[in-house]
């Protein structure tokens, strides 16, 4: 078994592709009020692959548009800037990691879980009167460290898969046992490489430990969304294990049973079309 040091982890992240500059700008703009939408739309349009994937998402049945969107600006007009920003982020991050690098790792299940968590986090944020854009992005990226490990250390992650098959456990426990680091460590290393905001770093770093002092409410939202999506088994992953749920985080949502049932249905509805398109 190969142990990975923090220095090796940081060095491996440097070899990963950077996000397109316009996507970095979009992520940075999530917490800004005065954004020039037309300028950002034009910048996105210069990246043909990103534009194509984003428009495919925008034209999916999930959004029920009566007209076909053919430009980013048109998408913003019909769907709104916030929703288009979410779609651009999904398309960009999804295209940054090659699939099939690690035999046995289910890339499709990973993305189904990530997208479902993003959708659930956005729905929770709306009920909590929290920024839905930030919650969606944090939900999408919360486990991105797993892709860092799979892409940069595929053979070592194969050992993680084998260990977990013999010892049913959460992914983080399996990763630490085999590699000496886990997907939270890797996610934070990538967040530094991609210059994520402090808010996004907190969400990635504390989504398994929202009760930690200073973790922030975004980590609480992502923690609960992550647990819900695991419990609903939306990824389709074999032997999925529901992570330990913080009672404090669950209670902080303040939702009754009826509200949660509606949330479950909303999350499932949002998932299907987006995940199918990303996996074309």
Helices and strands as residue ranges (DSSP letters): H 6-14, H 21-29, H 37-45, H 48-58, G 61-63, H 72-79, H 81-94, H 107-128, H 132-141, H 144-152, H 154-166, H 171-179, H 183-193, H 198-206, H 217-232, H 247-253, H 257-278
